[in-house]
Amino acid sequence: MSKDNGGRPLIDFVSEGRLNGPDVVPYHADPASYSTAIVGGSHYDNRTSEQRPLLGRSRSRMDSHSDSEHQGNHFDDPEFTGIIHSAEQAIDVGILPERIYQGSSGSYFVKEKEGKKIGVFKPKDEEPYGHLNPKWTKWCHKICCPCCFGRNCLIPNQGYLSEAGASLVDQKLGLNVVPKTKVVRLASDTFNYTAFDRAKARSKKFATERFPDTLGKHVKAGLPPKLGSFQSFVDGYKDAEFHLRKLEVEPLPATTNKDFLFQFQKLVCLDYIIRNTDRGNDNWLIKYEKTPEVDRQVEGEEGTPDWDYVDPPKIYVAAIDNGLAFPFKHPDSWRAYPFHWAWLMQAKEPFVDEISELILPQISDMNFVQDLTEDLYLLFREDKGFDKSLFERQMSVLRGQILNLTQALRDKKSPLQLVQMPVVIVERRKVEAGDRSRSQSHAQFTQSFQHRSPFFSWC
């Protein structure tokens, strides 16, 4: 352990490839003494161009390619690849994506050839900050009230990465509440294009039809594919608001209520880690399956037939609309962007043992958190506007959220108590020139607390 110029303790997590220090570092009553030992090992490549090897990639993939140069969608997931291919085939035969008129950005229901919805596509250039956002209300908001437009704690035009990043965190933690989401490229006449792109597409179509054996062989007809997030469509779900109102009148059976609490707390853990600033009751979903009577004979306690046996209803939760997550700072300006689920009665229940058994062993492992941040780095760096310093600030917020969640699970707190904990930011220590060689085998972090609060703390 060492100290920086301000005297704050710094934690060395890795030395010569071995973890040093205890695996579990306790918290203390004083927030200023919180430990920051949650992640270790070497991090991203901070070497200058002179220190990088001559052979190998010195630039990220998106530094040397434009969006239009990536034509194919190839994933390691065969099931998801099949869904994307079904969407492309449907577009080819005229089953085009349908615009969703709710929300503040351009988003589309994508269908297969039979007309069944299979996903939701959100193009990058049609986000609220995007130059092709088709919603005129957001355009008026942007032009007439620019000082109040957007959220200053989020990076503009990276909502599609936030959608995919939330799915990545969900899969890494094994929560299974986010429909599988990945970054894809799709083209459709129903998307919002510029007049130049449409005129260019018509010219290409004319060339391929007029000169099919010469010029047509070298021109790829059609509109340029758009970069965006594609989220698998979930059937049978309704807005949480609908079911929550219903549950106030018709309480769930004990077994089903326990399952719902477990599903709800998985949503809480996801939202808290990624610091979702837009989780109202209208953008998470609930599926309620009221099972019929079981058509079989069940023996009673005395060996007599019991025909009243009924399976308890099944309930599931889906976390959609994750485009406003991964802030690079906690909200500290006009609005607080609170977690709206904190006002639900379920948020007053302590975290159940199943949640602690599922999540705590992972987030308390510094190597797991390290892997998680590196996977997010590989995802986020694909954007042409990727800023390494801003990404590191995003991860500082994420590490702090994980730190608080770890302590809340250990102390059997409730989600309501979790959001009342002081917000923590865990930052990587800036390595000075003389310490560069040492930084490759040591990761040092410092923690800090945000004292500035937004003007409106309730919205």
C-alpha positions as CSV (number, residue, x, y, z in Angstrom):
1,M,0.0,0.0,0.0
2,S,1.2,3.5,-0.9
3,K,0.0,7.0,-0.7
4,D,-0.5,9.7,-3.3
5,N,0.3,13.3,-2.9
6,G,-3.0,13.9,-1.0
7,G,-2.3,11.1,1.4
8,R,-5.2,8.9,0.3
9,P,-4.3,5.2,0.5
10,L,-3.8,3.4,-2.8
11,I,-4.3,-0.3,-3.2
12,D,-1.9,-2.5,-5.1
13,F,-3.9,-5.4,-6.3
14,V,-1.5,-7.5,-8.3
15,S,2.2,-8.1,-7.8
16,E,4.1,-10.5,-10.0
17,G,0.9,-12.1,-11.2
18,R,-0.4,-12.9,-7.7
19,L,-3.2,-11.2,-5.8
20,N,-2.1,-9.7,-2.6
21,G,-4.3,-8.6,0.2
22,P,-7.5,-10.3,1.4
23,D,-10.2,-11.4,-1.1
24,V,-12.9,-9.7,0.9
25,V,-12.2,-6.2,2.2
26,P,-14.7,-5.1,4.9
27,Y,-16.4,-1.7,4.9
28,H,-16.4,0.6,7.9
29,A,-18.9,2.9,9.3
30,D,-17.0,6.0,8.0
31,P,-17.6,6.3,4.3
32,A,-14.2,7.9,3.9
33,S,-12.6,4.6,4.9
34,Y,-14.3,2.4,2.3
35,S,-11.9,0.0,0.7
36,T,-11.4,0.2,-3.1
37,A,-10.1,-3.3,-3.5
38,I,-12.6,-4.6,-6.1
39,V,-10.6,-4.9,-9.3
40,G,-7.0,-5.8,-10.0
41,G,-4.5,-6.7,-12.6
42,S,-3.2,-4.7,-15.6
43,H,-5.9,-2.7,-17.4
44,Y,-6.1,-1.1,-20.9
45,D,-3.0,-0.4,-23.0
46,N,-1.8,3.0,-21.7
47,R,1.5,2.8,-23.5
48,T,2.4,5.6,-25.9
49,S,3.0,5.0,-29.5
50,E,6.7,4.7,-28.9
51,Q,6.2,1.9,-26.4
52,R,3.8,-0.2,-28.5
53,P,5.3,-3.0,-30.6
54,L,5.9,-2.3,-34.3
55,L,4.0,-5.4,-35.3
56,G,0.3,-5.7,-34.5
57,R,-2.6,-3.3,-34.4
58,S,-1.8,0.2,-33.2
59,R,-5.3,1.5,-34.0
60,S,-8.7,0.4,-33.0
61,R,-10.8,-1.3,-35.6
62,M,-13.2,1.6,-36.1
63,D,-10.3,4.1,-36.6
64,S,-9.6,2.7,-40.0
65,H,-13.2,1.8,-41.2
66,S,-16.3,3.8,-41.7
67,D,-19.8,2.5,-40.8
68,S,-20.6,1.8,-44.4
69,E,-17.6,-0.5,-44.9
70,H,-19.0,-3.0,-42.5
71,Q,-21.6,-4.8,-44.5
72,G,-22.0,-8.2,-42.8
73,N,-23.4,-9.2,-39.4
74,H,-21.4,-12.1,-37.9
75,F,-21.6,-13.2,-34.3
76,D,-20.3,-16.1,-32.2
77,D,-23.9,-16.7,-31.2
78,P,-25.6,-19.0,-33.8
79,E,-29.1,-18.3,-32.5
80,F,-28.7,-14.5,-32.6
81,T,-27.0,-14.8,-36.0
82,G,-30.1,-16.7,-37.2
83,I,-32.4,-14.0,-36.0
84,I,-30.5,-11.3,-37.9
85,H,-30.4,-13.4,-41.0
86,S,-34.2,-13.8,-40.7
87,A,-34.6,-10.0,-40.5
88,E,-32.4,-9.4,-43.5
89,Q,-34.3,-12.0,-45.6
90,A,-37.6,-10.4,-44.5
91,I,-36.4,-7.0,-45.6
92,D,-35.3,-8.4,-49.0
93,V,-38.8,-9.7,-49.7
94,G,-40.5,-6.4,-48.6
95,I,-41.3,-7.1,-45.0
96,L,-39.9,-3.9,-43.7
97,P,-39.2,-2.7,-40.1
98,E,-42.0,-0.7,-38.6
99,R,-41.2,2.5,-36.7
100,I,-42.2,2.7,-33.0
101,Y,-43.8,6.0,-32.4
102,Q,-43.2,6.0,-28.6
103,G,-40.0,7.3,-27.2
104,S,-37.6,10.1,-28.1
105,S,-35.5,8.4,-30.8
106,G,-36.0,6.5,-34.0
107,S,-36.6,2.8,-33.1
108,Y,-38.2,0.0,-35.2
109,F,-39.9,-3.3,-34.8
110,V,-38.1,-5.8,-37.0
111,K,-40.1,-8.7,-38.4
112,E,-39.4,-12.0,-40.1
113,K,-40.9,-13.1,-43.4
114,E,-44.1,-14.4,-41.7
115,G,-44.7,-10.9,-40.2
116,K,-43.8,-11.9,-36.6
117,K,-41.8,-9.4,-34.6
118,I,-38.4,-10.7,-33.8
119,G,-36.5,-7.7,-32.5
120,V,-36.2,-3.9,-31.9
121,F,-33.5,-2.0,-33.9
122,K,-32.3,1.4,-32.7
123,P,-30.0,3.2,-35.2
124,K,-27.2,5.3,-33.9
125,D,-27.9,8.3,-36.1
126,E,-31.6,8.4,-35.0
127,E,-30.9,8.7,-31.3
128,P,-32.0,12.0,-29.6
129,Y,-28.7,13.6,-30.4
130,G,-28.5,12.0,-33.8
131,H,-28.7,14.1,-36.9
132,L,-31.4,11.9,-38.4
133,N,-33.7,11.6,-35.4
134,P,-37.2,11.5,-37.0
135,K,-39.1,12.8,-33.9
136,W,-39.9,16.4,-34.6
137,T,-40.7,17.1,-30.9
138,K,-37.0,16.3,-30.0
139,W,-35.9,18.4,-32.9
140,C,-37.9,21.4,-31.5
141,H,-36.5,20.6,-28.0
142,K,-33.0,20.6,-29.4
143,I,-33.4,23.9,-31.3
144,C,-35.5,25.9,-29.0
145,C,-34.1,24.8,-25.6
146,P,-30.6,23.5,-26.2
147,C,-29.4,24.3,-22.6
148,C,-32.0,21.7,-21.2
149,F,-31.6,19.1,-24.0
150,G,-30.2,15.7,-23.1
151,R,-28.4,14.5,-20.0
152,N,-25.0,16.0,-19.3
153,C,-23.9,12.8,-17.4
154,L,-24.1,10.7,-20.6
155,I,-22.0,10.5,-23.7
156,P,-24.1,11.6,-26.7
157,N,-24.9,9.2,-29.5
158,Q,-23.8,6.1,-27.7
159,G,-27.2,4.8,-26.6
160,Y,-26.8,1.8,-28.9
161,L,-23.6,0.9,-27.1
162,S,-25.4,1.3,-23.7
163,E,-28.1,-1.2,-24.9
164,A,-25.5,-3.7,-25.9
165,G,-23.4,-3.1,-22.8
166,A,-26.4,-3.7,-20.5
167,S,-26.9,-7.1,-22.3
168,L,-23.2,-7.9,-21.8
169,V,-23.4,-7.1,-18.0
170,D,-26.6,-9.2,-17.8
171,Q,-25.0,-12.2,-19.4
172,K,-21.7,-11.9,-17.4
173,L,-23.7,-11.9,-14.1
174,G,-26.1,-14.6,-15.2
175,L,-29.2,-12.4,-14.5
176,N,-31.1,-13.2,-17.7
177,V,-33.4,-10.2,-17.5
178,V,-32.2,-8.3,-20.6
179,P,-33.3,-9.6,-23.9
180,K,-30.1,-10.4,-25.9
181,T,-28.8,-7.3,-27.5
182,K,-25.9,-6.7,-29.9
183,V,-24.6,-4.1,-32.3
184,V,-25.7,-4.8,-35.9
185,R,-26.0,-3.1,-39.3
186,L,-29.3,-3.1,-41.1
187,A,-30.7,-1.2,-44.1
188,S,-34.4,-0.5,-44.8
189,D,-36.4,2.0,-46.8
190,T,-38.5,2.7,-43.6
191,F,-35.4,4.0,-41.8
192,N,-34.8,7.8,-41.8
193,Y,-32.2,8.6,-44.5
194,T,-31.0,11.9,-46.0
195,A,-32.2,12.9,-49.5
196,F,-28.6,12.4,-50.7
197,D,-28.5,8.8,-49.6
198,R,-31.9,8.0,-51.2
199,A,-30.8,9.7,-54.4
200,K,-27.6,7.8,-54.4
201,A,-29.5,4.5,-53.9
202,R,-31.7,5.3,-56.8
203,S,-28.7,6.0,-59.0
204,K,-27.1,2.6,-58.0
205,K,-30.4,0.8,-58.8
206,F,-30.5,2.4,-62.2
207,A,-26.9,1.5,-62.9
208,T,-27.4,-2.2,-61.9
209,E,-30.6,-2.4,-64.0
210,R,-29.3,-0.5,-67.1
211,F,-25.8,-2.1,-67.2
212,P,-26.1,-5.4,-65.4
213,D,-23.1,-7.1,-67.1
214,T,-20.6,-4.2,-66.7
215,L,-21.2,-1.5,-64.2
216,G,-23.8,-3.4,-62.3
217,K,-21.3,-6.1,-61.3
218,H,-19.3,-3.5,-59.3
219,V,-22.0,-1.5,-57.7
220,K,-23.8,-2.6,-54.5
221,A,-27.3,-1.4,-54.9
222,G,-29.5,-0.3,-52.0
223,L,-29.4,2.1,-49.1
224,P,-26.4,2.1,-46.8
225,P,-26.7,-0.1,-43.7
226,K,-27.2,1.7,-40.4
227,L,-25.2,1.0,-37.3
228,G,-27.3,0.4,-34.2
229,S,-28.5,-1.9,-31.4
230,F,-30.7,-4.9,-32.1
231,Q,-32.6,-6.4,-29.2
232,S,-34.5,-9.7,-29.4
233,F,-38.2,-9.3,-29.1
234,V,-39.9,-10.9,-26.0
235,D,-43.5,-12.2,-26.4
236,G,-46.2,-12.1,-23.8
237,Y,-44.8,-9.2,-21.7
238,K,-46.6,-6.0,-20.7
239,D,-45.5,-2.8,-19.1
240,A,-44.7,-3.2,-15.5
241,E,-47.1,-0.4,-14.7
242,F,-50.0,-2.5,-15.9
243,H,-49.1,-5.5,-13.6
244,L,-48.1,-3.4,-10.6
245,R,-51.5,-1.7,-10.6
246,K,-53.1,-5.1,-10.9
247,L,-51.1,-6.5,-8.0
248,E,-52.4,-3.8,-5.7
249,V,-55.8,-5.3,-6.1
250,E,-55.0,-9.0,-6.6
251,P,-51.9,-10.0,-4.6
252,L,-49.7,-12.8,-5.9
253,P,-49.6,-16.3,-4.3
254,A,-46.8,-16.7,-1.8
255,T,-44.6,-18.8,-4.1
256,T,-45.1,-16.5,-7.1
257,N,-44.5,-13.4,-5.0
258,K,-41.2,-14.9,-3.9
259,D,-40.2,-15.5,-7.5
260,F,-41.3,-12.0,-8.5
261,L,-39.1,-10.5,-5.7
262,F,-36.1,-12.5,-7.0
263,Q,-36.7,-11.3,-10.6
264,F,-37.2,-7.7,-9.4
265,Q,-34.0,-7.7,-7.4
266,K,-32.1,-9.0,-10.4
267,L,-33.4,-5.9,-12.3
268,V,-32.3,-3.7,-9.3
269,C,-28.8,-5.1,-9.4
270,L,-28.4,-4.6,-13.1
271,D,-29.8,-1.0,-13.0
272,Y,-27.6,-0.1,-10.1
273,I,-24.4,-1.4,-11.6
274,I,-24.9,0.3,-15.0
275,R,-26.5,3.4,-13.3
276,N,-29.5,3.4,-15.6
277,T,-30.9,7.0,-15.6
278,D,-34.1,6.1,-17.3
279,R,-35.8,3.1,-15.5
280,G,-39.5,4.1,-15.1
281,N,-42.3,1.6,-14.7
282,D,-43.0,1.9,-18.5
283,N,-39.6,0.6,-19.7
284,W,-39.4,-2.7,-17.9
285,L,-41.8,-5.5,-18.6
286,I,-43.5,-8.3,-16.7
287,K,-44.9,-11.5,-18.0
288,Y,-47.5,-13.3,-15.9
289,E,-48.5,-16.8,-16.8
290,K,-51.5,-18.0,-14.9
291,T,-51.2,-21.8,-15.1
292,P,-54.3,-23.9,-15.4
293,E,-55.2,-26.8,-13.1
294,V,-52.9,-29.7,-13.5
295,D,-54.6,-32.6,-15.4
296,R,-53.3,-35.4,-13.2
297,Q,-54.2,-37.1,-10.0
298,V,-52.1,-36.2,-6.9
299,E,-52.1,-38.3,-3.8
300,G,-53.1,-36.5,-0.5
301,E,-51.4,-37.0,2.8
302,E,-53.6,-40.0,3.7
303,G,-53.3,-41.6,0.3
304,T,-56.6,-40.3,-0.9
305,P,-56.8,-38.6,-4.3
306,D,-56.4,-34.8,-4.3
307,W,-57.9,-33.2,-7.4
308,D,-57.5,-29.6,-6.3
309,Y,-53.7,-29.4,-7.1
310,V,-52.9,-26.3,-9.0
311,D,-49.5,-25.1,-10.2
312,P,-48.6,-21.6,-9.0
313,P,-48.5,-18.8,-11.6
314,K,-45.2,-18.1,-13.3
315,I,-43.8,-14.5,-13.5
316,Y,-40.8,-13.1,-15.4
317,V,-39.2,-9.7,-15.7
318,A,-37.5,-8.1,-18.8
319,A,-35.3,-5.0,-18.7
320,I,-35.7,-3.1,-22.0
321,D,-34.7,0.4,-23.0
322,N,-31.2,0.5,-21.5
323,G,-29.9,3.3,-23.8
324,L,-29.5,5.8,-21.0
325,A,-27.0,4.0,-18.8
326,F,-23.2,4.0,-18.2
327,P,-22.8,7.7,-17.2
328,F,-19.3,9.1,-16.9
329,K,-20.4,10.9,-13.7
330,H,-23.3,10.7,-11.2
331,P,-26.1,13.2,-12.0
332,D,-25.1,16.5,-10.3
333,S,-26.8,19.2,-12.4
334,W,-30.5,19.9,-12.6
335,R,-32.0,16.5,-12.2
336,A,-31.1,13.5,-10.1
337,Y,-32.5,10.8,-12.4
338,P,-33.4,8.5,-9.6
339,F,-34.2,4.8,-9.8
340,H,-38.0,4.8,-9.9
341,W,-38.4,1.3,-8.7
342,A,-37.1,2.5,-5.3
343,W,-40.6,3.8,-4.5
344,L,-42.2,0.4,-5.0
345,M,-43.1,-1.7,-2.0
346,Q,-40.9,-4.5,-3.3
347,A,-37.9,-2.2,-2.9
348,K,-38.3,-2.2,0.9
349,E,-37.7,-6.0,1.1
350,P,-34.1,-7.0,2.0
351,F,-32.1,-8.7,-0.8
352,V,-33.0,-12.4,-0.8
353,D,-30.4,-15.1,-0.3
354,E,-30.7,-16.3,-3.9
355,I,-29.5,-12.9,-5.1
356,S,-26.5,-12.9,-2.8
357,E,-25.6,-16.5,-3.9
358,L,-25.9,-15.5,-7.5
359,I,-24.2,-12.2,-7.6
360,L,-22.0,-11.6,-4.6
361,P,-19.3,-14.3,-5.4
362,Q,-18.8,-12.6,-8.8
363,I,-18.8,-8.9,-8.0
364,S,-16.6,-9.4,-4.9
365,D,-14.0,-11.1,-7.1
366,M,-11.6,-8.4,-8.4
367,N,-10.7,-10.5,-11.4
368,F,-14.3,-10.8,-12.5
369,V,-14.8,-7.0,-12.3
370,Q,-11.5,-6.6,-14.3
371,D,-12.8,-9.0,-17.0
372,L,-16.1,-7.1,-17.1
373,T,-14.5,-3.7,-17.6
374,E,-12.2,-5.1,-20.3
375,D,-15.2,-6.7,-22.2
376,L,-17.0,-3.4,-22.0
377,Y,-13.8,-1.7,-23.4
378,L,-13.8,-4.0,-26.4
379,L,-17.4,-3.2,-27.0
380,F,-17.3,0.5,-26.6
381,R,-14.1,1.1,-28.5
382,E,-15.9,0.0,-31.7
383,D,-17.5,3.4,-31.9
384,K,-15.7,6.0,-34.1
385,G,-16.2,8.6,-31.4
386,F,-14.7,6.5,-28.6
387,D,-12.9,8.6,-26.0
388,K,-10.6,6.6,-23.8
389,S,-10.6,9.1,-20.9
390,L,-14.4,9.3,-20.9
391,F,-14.7,5.5,-20.9
392,E,-12.4,5.3,-17.9
393,R,-14.7,7.8,-16.1
394,Q,-17.6,5.5,-17.0
395,M,-15.8,2.6,-15.5
396,S,-15.0,4.6,-12.4
397,V,-18.7,5.1,-11.8
398,L,-19.4,1.4,-12.5
399,R,-16.7,0.2,-10.0
400,G,-18.1,2.5,-7.4
401,Q,-21.6,1.1,-8.0
402,I,-20.3,-2.4,-7.7
403,L,-18.5,-1.5,-4.5
404,N,-21.8,-0.3,-2.9
405,L,-23.8,-3.2,-4.2
406,T,-21.3,-5.6,-2.7
407,Q,-21.6,-4.1,0.7
408,A,-25.4,-3.9,0.5
409,L,-25.6,-7.6,-0.3
410,R,-23.3,-8.5,2.6
411,D,-25.3,-6.4,5.0
412,K,-28.7,-7.7,3.8
413,K,-29.9,-4.2,2.9
414,S,-32.9,-3.5,0.8
415,P,-32.9,-1.9,-2.6
416,L,-34.2,1.3,-1.0
417,Q,-31.3,1.3,1.4
418,L,-28.9,0.6,-1.4
419,V,-29.9,3.8,-3.3
420,Q,-29.5,5.8,-0.1
421,M,-25.8,4.8,0.3
422,P,-23.2,7.5,-0.5
423,V,-22.2,7.3,-4.2
424,V,-18.6,6.1,-4.7
425,I,-16.3,6.7,-7.6
426,V,-13.3,4.3,-7.9
427,E,-10.7,5.8,-10.2
428,R,-7.5,4.3,-11.7
429,R,-4.5,6.1,-10.4
430,K,-2.7,8.2,-13.1
431,V,0.7,6.7,-13.5
432,E,3.5,9.2,-13.8
433,A,6.3,8.9,-16.3
434,G,8.7,7.2,-14.0
435,D,6.2,4.6,-12.9
436,R,5.1,3.3,-16.4
437,S,7.1,0.1,-16.2
438,R,5.7,-0.6,-12.7
439,S,2.1,0.1,-13.9
440,Q,2.1,-2.9,-16.2
441,S,2.1,-5.3,-13.2
442,H,0.3,-3.1,-10.6
443,A,-3.2,-1.6,-10.8
444,Q,-3.8,1.1,-8.3
445,F,-7.1,2.7,-7.5
446,T,-8.5,5.5,-5.4
447,Q,-12.0,6.1,-4.2
448,S,-13.8,9.4,-3.8
449,F,-17.3,10.5,-2.9
450,Q,-19.6,13.0,-4.7
451,H,-20.8,15.8,-2.5
452,R,-22.5,17.9,-5.1
453,S,-26.2,17.1,-5.5
454,P,-28.6,18.1,-8.3
455,F,-30.9,21.0,-7.9
456,F,-34.0,18.8,-8.1
457,S,-33.4,15.7,-6.1
458,W,-36.7,14.0,-6.7
459,C,-36.8,13.9,-10.5
